[in-house]
Amino acid sequence: MADKEQIARFIKTEFPQTRVVVEAVGDRCATVSQDVGEADLRPGGTVSGPTLMAIADVALYVALLGEIGIVPLAVTTSLTINFLRKPEARQRIRGECRLMKVGKTLAIGEVSLYSEGLAEPVAHVVGTYSIPPAHLR
């Protein structure tokens, strides 16, 4: 297992392009957030789908690393997103992940995405991660 600080350092070093912040990790869960800027918006004044998917993907990765430790080659094998309501433009997005199953080679989790200021989620995501065989002891 890895703690919040270890994972945050790893993400910052290995994924310098991400603006996602690790808020909490533990007990098969993770919370991440990202400020939304002009580059994250699509016409109509809403947060773009790719931005929401990226936040959810990082949330899943962080939760998984919290369970199995820093395993760089754990990769997304599927990601399904349901857009539920329009996120507020320029409001921070928070992703709350819960791992549903962590097996030897696959992990499945779900993420609820929230737009700051809205009580209801703006998107629901289910994703699967492949855990590399080298991780097995």
C-alpha positions in Angstrom: 0.0 0.0 0.0 1.0 3.6 -0.6 0.0 6.7 1.4 -1.4 10.0 0.1 2.0 11.7 0.1 3.8 8.9 -1.7 1.1 8.8 -4.4 1.0 12.6 -4.7 4.8 12.7 -5.3 4.6 9.9 -7.8 1.7 11.6 -9.8 3.5 15.0 -9.8 6.8 13.4 -11.0 5.4 10.9 -13.5 2.4 12.9 -14.8 3.6 16.6 -14.7 0.9 17.5 -17.2 -1.9 16.7 -14.8 -3.4 19.4 -12.6 -5.3 16.9 -10.5 -4.6 17.2 -6.7 -4.7 14.1 -4.5 -7.0 15.0 -1.5 -7.3 11.7 0.3 -6.4 8.0 -0.1 -7.3 4.9 1.9 -9.7 2.1 2.6 -10.1 1.3 -1.2 -11.1 5.0 -1.8 -9.6 8.2 -3.1 -10.7 11.8 -3.5 -9.0 14.0 -6.0 -9.9 17.5 -7.3 -8.9 19.9 -10.1 -9.5 23.6 -10.7 -11.3 24.2 -13.9 -9.9 26.9 -16.2 -10.7 28.3 -19.7 -8.9 25.4 -21.4 -11.2 22.9 -19.7 -14.4 24.4 -21.1 -16.4 23.6 -24.2 -18.8 25.8 -26.0 -21.9 26.5 -23.9 -19.9 27.2 -20.8 -19.6 23.7 -19.4 -16.6 21.5 -18.5 -15.5 19.3 -21.3 -16.0 15.5 -21.3 -12.2 14.8 -21.7 -11.5 16.9 -18.6 -14.1 15.0 -16.6 -12.8 11.6 -17.8 -9.2 12.6 -17.0 -10.1 13.5 -13.4 -12.0 10.2 -13.0 -9.2 8.2 -14.4 -6.7 9.8 -12.0 -9.1 9.1 -9.1 -9.2 5.4 -10.0 -5.4 5.2 -10.4 -4.9 6.9 -7.1 -7.3 4.6 -5.3 -5.6 1.6 -6.9 -2.1 2.7 -5.9 -3.4 3.2 -2.4 -4.3 -0.5 -2.4 -1.4 -2.1 -4.2 1.4 0.4 -3.8 3.2 2.3 -6.5 2.8 0.1 -9.6 3.5 2.4 -12.6 2.3 0.0 -15.2 -1.2 -0.5 -13.9 -3.2 0.8 -16.8 -6.8 1.7 -17.6 -8.5 -1.1 -19.6 -12.0 0.5 -19.7 -13.7 3.7 -18.7 -17.4 4.3 -19.0 -18.8 7.7 -18.1 -22.4 8.8 -17.7 -22.9 12.6 -17.8 -25.7 13.4 -15.4 -25.9 17.2 -15.3 -24.0 20.3 -16.5 -21.0 21.1 -14.3 -20.6 24.8 -13.4 -18.1 26.6 -15.5 -14.8 27.4 -13.7 -15.8 25.5 -10.6 -13.5 23.0 -9.0 -14.3 19.3 -9.9 -14.0 16.7 -7.1 -13.8 13.0 -7.9 -14.7 10.5 -5.2 -13.6 6.9 -6.1 -14.5 3.7 -4.4 -12.8 0.4 -5.6 -15.5 -2.3 -5.9 -13.1 -5.2 -6.5 -9.3 -5.6 -6.5 -8.2 -8.9 -7.9 -4.9 -10.3 -8.9 -4.9 -8.8 -12.4 -7.9 -6.5 -12.6 -9.4 -3.8 -10.4 -12.9 -2.3 -10.8 -13.9 1.0 -9.4 -16.5 3.8 -9.6 -16.1 7.5 -9.4 -18.7 10.2 -8.7 -17.7 13.6 -10.0 -19.0 16.7 -8.3 -18.9 20.3 -9.4 -18.2 22.7 -6.5 -21.4 24.3 -5.4 -23.7 21.4 -6.7 -24.9 18.8 -4.2 -25.6 16.1 -6.9 -22.9 14.5 -9.0 -22.3 15.7 -12.5 -21.0 12.4 -13.8 -20.8 8.7 -12.8 -17.8 6.7 -14.0 -17.0 3.0 -13.9 -13.5 1.9 -14.8 -11.3 -1.2 -14.9 -7.5 -1.2 -14.4 -5.1 -4.0 -15.4 -2.6 -4.8 -12.7 0.7 -6.1 -14.3 1.9 -9.6 -13.5 5.2 -8.2 -12.2 3.2 -6.9 -9.3 2.3 -10.4 -8.2 4.7 -11.7 -5.5 
